Amino acid sequence: MQTRDMTSGSPARLLLQFALPLMLGNVFQQFYTFVDTMVVGQALGVGALAALGASEWLTFLMFGLVQGVVQGFSVAIAQRFGANDEEGMKKAVAGAVILSLGMAAAFTVLGQLMLRPVLTLLHTPEEIAGLSLSYLRILYGSLPVAFAYNLLAAILRAVGNSKTPLQAMTISSFCNIALDILFVFGFHLGIPGAAAATVLSQVLAALFCFIKLQGSGLLSLKRETCRPDRAMLREQLKLGLPMGLQNMITALGGLIVQSVINGFGVIFIAGYTAANKLYGLLEIAASSYGYAMSTYAGQNLGAARFDRIGRGLKAASIIGTATALMMSAVMLLFGRPVLGCFLTGDSAAAGAAMEIGYHFLQVLALFFPLLYILYIIRSCIQGLGNSVLPMVSSIAQLVMRTGCALLLPPLIGQSGVFYGEVCAWIGADLILVCSYYYWMHRLRR
């Protein structure tokens, strides 16, 4: 199995080499959610598209929590890898597996219990609430699969392997697209069919990563390394829980915004949902640079190469800003044709939804580099072993996003909710820049 030592060589080259396979993998992952939405919108109409939109932040709430905690667990693995501590690395892998098994069981039960009350609390329109619930029941039932894939992919990334997750996601994406078309258009299973296609595809991705890791020795653990190491479990929980909570805080802000949007009616929900799909696709590079920066910072911290951390952050910020500007151009130039892929049915309703979605994209495009800087600095701090300060930045995002959603619509109309996203980026960036310099000063001392 390929690994990559990021403690020597050009930071920009290493970050790009690591990020590009992740980016392609994430493109495939987002592409199949893109196709999910497009198939549902074209086959089932604006109402079904709105049902997917009403469930979007609830999906991120739980799956963002899963991604956050396992990414935190993997930071300890990256640090041991950078320090050439093979025994410590195997203990960290064993700890991540033990914690993930327990959390998968607990989150699955909790998720099923909370779904119906939360959809009611969010004022989900009655005509789409049943569709949203059936979609979420299937996704939340697959949480053990989500834990398995995300953990295996995080272990691979921690040792510098970003190609295997790319291969897994490529296979999974094509499988998901084929199953989407078969289940929704062929078997007429509706929204539950789209959810089942996603789950089956993720099973395939998890199996692929597991087979690759089996040959690496990382999962061939001896009895002594499989015993729970309390110090390691504490360290991983200290890293993982704040990162999971950080995503939950982001999702909480999104849910409050969604509850406001739900009050604007099905057409507004559909336009907002369609725009969010393109937004998610163009955000992929930011999250990929973030993963690269986390592994880079973790390995260099393990090797005590503090000089390289700052150089890497500078290189990643330049690359990220240039990429964000290109993504902004895509939103402005191709936003309308892309939105048209999702919106069908009554032409007046589809046209109104498209105008809403394109206005949202225009607002995002003007400030998109701020989002890329947010991902890069936050992931750098997490890779340096501090997941509390990034969580504080998420609280700032929550305050800014929800504050704008609640206060601006009465002043400037329904589009006021769009500006909450940008204000959230600004608030988080200010905190993260200060946090980075503070934490680096502490580490050097």
N, C-alpha and C positions, 0 to 999 in steps of 0.2 A: 504494500500500500504506500502511495506517495505521501511524503510529509514535506513541509517547507520551513526552514529555519529563517526567521525574519530578523535575526539579531545582527546581520551583516549584509552589506550590499546597499544599492540605491533605494531609499525609502519609497520614492514615487514608483519605481519599477516594481518593487515587491507588492506594494498596495494595489497597483493596477492588475498585476498577475493574479493576485488573490481575489480581487473584487470582480473581475470580469466573468469568471465561471459562475460565481454567486449571482451576478447580475442576470446572466442568461437563465440560470435556474429559477430565479425569482420572476423573470419575464414569463417563463412557461407557467409558473404557479399563478401569477396574476392573469395570464392569458386564459387559463381554464376557468377562473372566476368570471373573467370578461365574457367568455363563451357561455357560461352558465346564465349570466344575466341576459345576454343577447338572445339565446335560445328561448328563455322564459318570456322575454319581452315580445319576441316575434311570434312565438307559438301561442302564448296565453294572454297577451295584451297588457295595457297600462296598469290595470289593477294588480296583476300578478307581479309586475315589475316593482310596483309600490310595496307589495308584501315583502319582497326581497330587501328593499331599502329599509323598511321598518325593522327588519331583523339584523341589519348590518352591524350596528354597534354592539348588539348583544352577542353576535358572533365574535367580534373583536374582544369583547370583555373577557370571555373565557379563553379563547385561543391566544390572545395577547398575554394573558396570565401564564399560560403554558409555555409560550416562547420565552417570556421574560425569566421565569424561574430556571429553565434548563440552560439558558444562555449564562445566567449567573453561576450555575453549577460548573459550566465549562471553563469559566475564567480560571478556576483553581487548576484545571488540567493544563491550560495554556501556560500558566506560570511555572508549573513543574516541568513542562516540556522545555521551556526556555532555560531552565536551570539544570537540564539534563538529569533530573531526578526521576528515574524510571519507576522506582518503588512508590514514591509519592504520587506519581501520575496514575498508577494502577489503583491506588487507594482512592484517589479522586474520582476515577471512573466508577468504582464500586459504590462509593457514596452517592454519586449521581443516580445510579440505577436504583438503589434502595429508596432514596427520597422520591424519585419519580413514581415508583410503584405505589407507595402510600398515597401520594397526592392524586394520582390518576383515579384511584378508587373513591377518595373523598370528593373530588371535584365532580365526578360523574353523578353521584347521588345528589349533591347540592344543586347542581345545574338543573336536573330534572324537576326538583322541587320548586325552584325559583321562577321558572319560565312564565307560566300563566300569570302569576301576580305581577311580575315586572311588566309584561306586555299591557296589562290593564293600567298599571301605574303610569305608563308612558302615553296613555290616551291614544293607543293604536286604533285607527278607525275600524268599526265593527265589520265592514265589508272585506277587510284584508287580514283581520286578527287571526282567523282560523288557519289561513294559508301560512302566515308567519310562524305560528305555533307548530304546525306539522313539519315545516322545514327545520326549525331549531331543535325539535325533539330528536330528529335523526342525527344532526350534527353533534349535539351534546352527548348523545349516546356513544359517539365514536371517540370520546376524549382519551381513552387508553391508547388508541391508535395514534392520535395526535402527539401524545407524550412520547411514544416509541419513536416516531419519525423525527420529531424535533430534537430529542436527546441524542439519537444516533448521528444526526447531521451536525449537532453542536460539538460532539466529540471529534468528529472528522475535521471540522473547522479549527478546533483548538490546536490540533497538531499540524495545521497548515494545509490541509487537504480540502480544497474547495471544488475539485473536479467531480468527486463521487456524488456529492449532493446535487450537482448540476445534472449528472447522468440520471440519477434517481428521479429528479423532478421532470426531466424531459420525457422519460418513459411514462411517468404518472400523468403528465399533462395530455399527451396524445390519447392515453387510455380514457381520461376523463372526458375529453371532447367527444370521442366515439360513443361512450356510454351516455353522455348528455343527449346526443342526437337520437340514440336508440331508445332510451327510456322516455324522453319527452315527446319526440315526434313519432317514434315507432310504436312504443307500448302505451303511449298517452297516459303516463303516470303523473304528469303535472309537476308541481314544485317538489314533492317527495322524491320523484325520480331524479331531479337535479341534485338533491342532497345525497341520495344513495350513490350517484356517480362519483361525487367528490370523496365520499368515505372509501369506496372500493379502490379508487386511485391512490389514496394516501396509504392504504394497506400495502399496495404494490411498492410504493416509494420506501416505506419502512423496511420491507423484506429485502429490497436491493441493498440498502445501507447496512443492514445486519449481516448479509452474506459477505460484503466487502470487509467489514470490521472483523468478522470471524477469522479471516486469514491474517490479520495484523498482529494478533497477540494481545491487543488491548482488552478484548472481552474474554480471553482465555485466562481468567484470573485464578490464582492459587487460593487455597482455603484461607490462609492467613490474611490475604488482601481482601477477601470477601467479607471478613468479619467487620461489623460496623465500627468505624473509628470515630469516636465521639468528637475529637478535636476537628477532624476533617468535616464531619457532618455539620458541626457548628459553623465552621468557616463557610461552607457552601450555602447553608441557610442564610447566613449573614449577607452573602452576595446575592443569592437567588430571590429571596423574599422581597427585598426592596425593588429589584428589577421587575418582578411580577406585579407588585403593587403599583409601580410606576405605570405599567401598561393599563392596569385597572383604573387608575386615576384618569388617564387619558380617555379610557372608554367611558368612565362616569361622566366626564364633560361632554363626550359625544352623545351619550344617552339623554342628557338634559337638553342638548341642542335638538336631538331627534324628537323629544317630546314637544318642543316648540314647533318644529316643522310639521309634526303630525296634525297640529291644529290648523295648518294652512291648507289641508285637503290633499286628495290623492294625486292631482296633477302636479302640485309643487313637490310632493314626495318623489314622484317618478322622475321629474327633471333633476332634482338633487341627487337621486340615486345614480342616474346615467352619468352625470358629471363626476361623481365620486369614483366610478369605475375607471374613467380615463385618468383621473387624479392618482388613483392607486397604482396604475400602470406606470405613470411617469415618476412616481415616488420610489420605484424599485431601486434605481441606481443609488439613491441616498441611503437606503437600508443596507445595500451591499457594501458601500464604502464604510458604513458604520461597523458591520461585522469584521471587515478587513482591519479597521483601526483598532477594534477591541482585541483581536488576536495579536496584532503588531505590538500594541502597548503592553499586553500581558507577557508576551515572550521577552520583550526588551526589559521590562521590570524584573522578570525572573533572572535575566542575565546582568542586571544592574547597569544597563546601558542608557542612562538618563539623557545623555546628549542626543541619542537617536530618537527619543520620544518626541521632543519638540520639533525636530526636523521632519518627522513623519506627519505630525499634525499639520504643519505648514503645507507640506506637499499635498496632503489629502484635502485641505481647505481650498487650495487653488484648483485642483482637479474637480472637486465638488461644485464650486461656483461656476466653472465653465460648463459643466454638464447641466446644471440647473437652468442656465440661460438658454441652452438648446431646448430643454423641455418646455420652457415658457413659450418659445417660438412655436413648438408643436401644438400647444394648447390654443394659441391664438389663430394659427393658420388652418389647423385641421379639426378644431373642436366641433364645429357644426356637422361635418360629414360623419364623424365618429358617433356623435350623439344620435344621429339618424339611424345608426345600426340597432339601437335599443328601442326606439320609439315607433310604434305602429298602431294600427287601429284607427279610431276617429281622428281625422286630420286636424281638426281644430284643437282637440286635447293634446295630440302629439306635438303640434306646433307651439302651443303655449308651454308645454313641458320643456321643449328644446330651448326656448328663449330663457327660461329660468336656469337651465343647466349651463348654457353658454355664458350668461352673466357671472355665474359662480366661477367658471374657468378663467374669465378675464381678471377677476379679483385675485385669484391664486397666482396667475402668471406674473403679475407685477412684482411679487415678493418671493418667488420660489427659491432663490438662492438662500434665503434665511432658513428654510426647512433643511436644506442640505448641510449647512453649517451646524444646525442643531443635532442632526444625526451623528456627525463626525465627532464633535467635541464631547457629546454625551457618551458615545461608545468608547472614546479614549479614556475618559474618567473611569468608566466601568472596568475597562481592561487594566487600569492601574489599581484595582481592588477596592474602589469606593462606589457603592451603589446607592448610598443615601443622598448624596448631593444631586445626582441626576433625578432621584425621586422628588426632591424639593422643586426642581425645575418643572416636573410634571404637575405639581400642585399649582405653580404659577400658570401653566397652560390651562388647567381646570378653571382657575379664577377668571382668566382673561376670556376664554372661550365661552363660558356660561354667562359671564357678565355682559358680554356683547349680545349674546343670543336673547337675553332677557330684557336688556335696556334699549338696544338700537331699533328693533322692529317698530315699537310705538313711535319712534322719532323719525325714521327714514323709510319705513315700510318693511315688507317681508325680507328683502334682500339684505337687511341689516345682519342677519345670521351669518352671512358669508364672511363678514369682516372679523368675526370671532376667531376664525382659523388663523388669519394673519397676525392678529394681536397675540394669540397664543404662542406663535413662533417667536415674536419679538421678546415677550416676557421670558420665555425659556432661554433664549440665546444670551440675554443679559446676565442671567444667573449662572449659566454654564461657563461663560468666559471667565467670570470672577472665580468660580469654583475650580476651574482648571489651574489657574495660577496659584490659588491657595493650596491645593492639594500637592502640586509639584514642589512648592516651597517646603511643605511638610516632609515629603519623601526625601528630598535632598538633604534636609537636616538629619 
